[in-house]
Amino acid sequence: MAATIQANSFATVAYTLRTPQGDVIDGSSLEGGEPIQYVHGYGALVPGLEAALAGLQAGDAKDVIIPADEGFGERDEDLVLMIERGEFPDPMAIAVGDEFVAEFPEGEELAMRVVELQKDVVRVDANHPLAGIDLHYSIKVEGVRDATPEEIEQARAEQEAAHAAENEEEEDEHEGHDHDDDDDEVEGELEGDEQDDDAEGTKDEGGDGGPSSPKLVTLGRKTPRNTPEGS
């Protein structure tokens, strides 16, 4: 009897991802693409896709539509921010599509990509590029086997790390420090002028009158491939 995708299966899946309008935005057959390889049951993929793969066996193919809330989530317009150009590394070399991470002193990070350039400010979007979009997948299972103990352990560790990050975020929310606070810090602290910094205490000199600003770190100029893997 042929193996089917179930908990602790290691599956190899070819895929094509399209927008609701039919435009191809990612796929294993595209240049630089490769099939998905994952251990089933550990949240390695977006929830809707992993659920759609359950029970399939090698050679099975299907088309599936993943609603946004089972894919990369709905868009949050509060995550579209305006930041002063001077706060970016090499501000005159910024281009639309560049990606950055705001690193906060508490260790949190907020990834963002440039969507618009103005003279003195830059509009960035911290939503996932596929947030708010229903995902149209064409998938074909190329192989299914039992995962090795090492593969299962790695999948479990990655799942636990993801859950730990989620729990930390929930704790921050309970303490009144959630992503909205992060957004306020990015806009307020990165857009803040020197007069505001003086009122709060000179951060670089260790003043204790206000929190340290997040640091913007360049990720690159090319948006990463829109893989179906969960965040």
Legacy VTK file of the C-alpha trace (Angstrom):
# vtk DataFile Version 3.0
C-alpha trace
ASCII
DATASET POLYDATA
POINTS 231 float
0.000 0.000 0.000
1.369 3.396 -1.022
2.398 5.736 1.771
0.179 8.758 2.351
1.069 12.113 3.843
0.355 12.024 7.565
2.040 12.990 10.826
5.796 12.340 10.670
5.798 11.808 6.912
8.573 13.424 4.894
6.982 14.756 1.714
8.354 16.252 -1.483
5.817 18.415 -3.301
6.068 20.310 -6.584
3.913 23.423 -6.688
2.858 26.521 -8.575
1.457 29.499 -6.698
-0.833 31.983 -8.462
-2.733 35.105 -7.537
-6.537 35.073 -7.764
-6.056 36.729 -11.185
-3.991 33.775 -12.387
-0.555 35.418 -12.346
2.226 33.011 -11.368
4.164 34.424 -8.404
6.160 31.386 -7.332
6.725 27.755 -8.188
9.141 24.891 -8.012
9.569 24.910 -11.796
10.628 28.551 -11.957
14.275 29.550 -12.207
15.850 28.978 -8.807
12.786 27.126 -7.580
12.659 23.703 -5.976
9.977 21.390 -4.582
8.799 21.760 -1.013
10.376 19.201 1.321
8.997 19.067 4.838
7.966 16.864 7.743
4.181 16.816 7.997
2.427 17.804 11.197
4.794 20.433 12.594
3.456 23.620 11.056
6.236 23.946 8.486
3.748 25.184 5.872
0.944 27.698 6.011
-2.010 25.949 7.708
-4.301 25.692 4.697
-1.661 24.111 2.475
-0.557 21.551 5.047
-4.190 20.561 5.599
-4.733 20.185 1.836
-1.749 17.828 1.551
-2.862 15.448 4.292
-3.824 12.036 2.934
-2.224 12.470 -0.486
0.300 9.987 -1.882
3.058 10.102 -4.477
1.636 10.996 -7.897
-1.446 12.779 -6.559
-2.077 16.262 -7.950
-4.711 18.842 -7.105
-5.562 22.506 -7.211
-6.388 24.173 -3.921
-7.380 27.685 -2.877
-6.088 28.790 0.530
-8.045 31.711 2.048
-5.875 34.564 3.274
-6.618 33.811 6.927
-5.251 30.258 6.430
-2.271 31.516 4.447
-0.258 34.592 5.356
-3.050 36.382 7.194
-5.023 39.521 6.458
-3.347 42.847 5.759
-2.908 45.293 8.619
-2.733 48.851 7.321
-1.192 49.936 10.634
1.922 48.123 9.420
2.358 50.624 6.560
4.753 53.202 8.013
6.496 56.431 7.030
10.138 56.638 8.158
12.619 59.447 7.651
15.056 58.631 4.862
18.005 59.586 7.035
17.270 56.725 9.437
18.172 54.110 6.803
21.626 52.741 6.081
22.970 54.516 2.967
19.778 56.615 2.620
20.450 57.856 -0.927
20.805 54.283 -2.255
17.381 53.067 -1.115
15.190 51.557 -3.838
11.617 50.283 -3.930
11.715 46.590 -3.028
14.626 46.909 -0.600
14.048 45.048 2.641
15.057 46.013 6.153
14.620 44.793 9.691
13.987 47.116 12.624
15.863 45.553 15.531
14.535 46.654 18.925
16.661 46.779 22.093
14.363 44.168 23.662
15.402 41.718 20.942
12.252 41.932 18.829
12.459 42.395 15.079
10.060 43.873 12.531
10.735 43.082 8.871
9.647 45.641 6.297
10.047 46.402 2.603
10.197 49.738 0.801
7.078 50.482 -1.248
7.435 54.215 -1.998
10.196 56.820 -1.974
9.652 60.493 -1.253
12.210 63.259 -0.889
12.685 63.057 2.873
10.626 60.050 3.917
10.228 56.422 2.890
7.000 54.426 2.978
7.541 50.856 4.170
5.187 47.915 4.526
5.709 45.389 7.319
2.944 43.070 6.101
3.971 39.803 4.470
3.972 40.325 0.669
1.142 37.768 0.361
-0.937 39.009 3.296
-4.580 39.525 2.369
-4.340 37.357 -0.755
-6.136 34.061 -1.350
-3.442 31.631 -2.450
-4.120 29.468 -5.519
-1.866 26.413 -5.479
-1.383 23.678 -8.030
0.414 20.882 -6.205
1.782 17.452 -7.111
3.228 15.039 -4.585
6.549 13.726 -5.860
7.402 11.498 -2.930
6.314 10.370 0.541
8.313 8.403 3.090
8.671 8.095 6.829
10.749 10.923 8.248
13.960 9.963 9.995
14.299 10.591 13.753
16.717 13.415 12.977
14.259 15.059 10.581
11.454 14.758 13.131
13.633 16.247 15.854
14.568 19.186 13.644
10.926 19.776 12.679
9.896 19.637 16.340
12.636 22.067 17.327
11.590 24.546 14.638
7.964 24.271 15.744
8.907 24.841 19.381
10.966 27.879 18.414
8.020 29.297 16.496
5.685 28.679 19.430
8.154 30.306 21.802
8.202 33.406 19.624
4.388 33.471 19.568
4.212 33.083 23.351
6.694 35.901 23.816
4.554 38.094 21.589
1.450 37.248 23.603
3.269 38.067 26.837
4.282 41.416 25.378
0.664 42.104 24.503
-0.418 41.346 28.062
2.215 43.768 29.289
0.958 46.434 26.922
3.787 46.017 24.407
2.460 44.500 21.175
3.116 45.019 17.487
1.160 48.267 17.557
3.660 49.502 20.134
6.463 48.389 17.837
4.875 50.381 15.021
4.650 53.430 17.250
8.318 52.999 18.165
9.333 52.715 14.523
7.326 55.754 13.463
7.813 57.763 16.616
11.448 57.006 17.317
12.750 56.708 13.768
10.802 59.774 12.616
11.541 61.694 15.784
13.697 64.811 15.259
16.710 65.829 17.258
14.597 68.034 19.485
12.519 65.030 20.543
15.703 63.063 21.217
17.021 65.848 23.426
13.792 65.899 25.409
13.944 62.143 25.990
17.674 61.929 26.748
20.564 61.372 24.391
20.287 57.702 23.492
23.776 57.277 22.143
25.221 58.704 25.343
23.292 56.365 27.571
20.667 58.888 28.697
17.888 57.324 30.731
15.202 59.776 29.726
13.738 57.512 27.014
13.996 54.134 25.286
16.646 53.366 22.687
15.595 53.601 19.049
15.334 50.439 16.968
18.140 49.855 14.503
17.408 49.400 10.812
19.418 46.588 9.230
19.565 46.018 5.471
18.342 42.632 4.256
18.887 43.155 0.544
17.506 44.547 -2.658
15.583 41.549 -3.868
12.350 40.414 -2.281
12.749 36.775 -1.157
10.811 34.141 -3.023
7.241 33.845 -1.803
7.611 30.336 -0.502
4.615 28.522 0.992
6.451 27.861 4.216
4.925 29.138 7.421
6.533 31.986 9.264
LINES 1 232
231 0 1 2 3 4 5 6 7 8 9 10 11 12 13 14 15 16 17 18 19 20 21 22 23 24 25 26 27 28 29 30 31 32 33 34 35 36 37 38 39 40 41 42 43 44 45 46 47 48 49 50 51 52 53 54 55 56 57 58 59 60 61 62 63 64 65 66 67 68 69 70 71 72 73 74 75 76 77 78 79 80 81 82 83 84 85 86 87 88 89 90 91 92 93 94 95 96 97 98 99 100 101 102 103 104 105 106 107 108 109 110 111 112 113 114 115 116 117 118 119 120 121 122 123 124 125 126 127 128 129 130 131 132 133 134 135 136 137 138 139 140 141 142 143 144 145 146 147 148 149 150 151 152 153 154 155 156 157 158 159 160 161 162 163 164 165 166 167 168 169 170 171 172 173 174 175 176 177 178 179 180 181 182 183 184 185 186 187 188 189 190 191 192 193 194 195 196 197 198 199 200 201 202 203 204 205 206 207 208 209 210 211 212 213 214 215 216 217 218 219 220 221 222 223 224 225 226 227 228 229 230
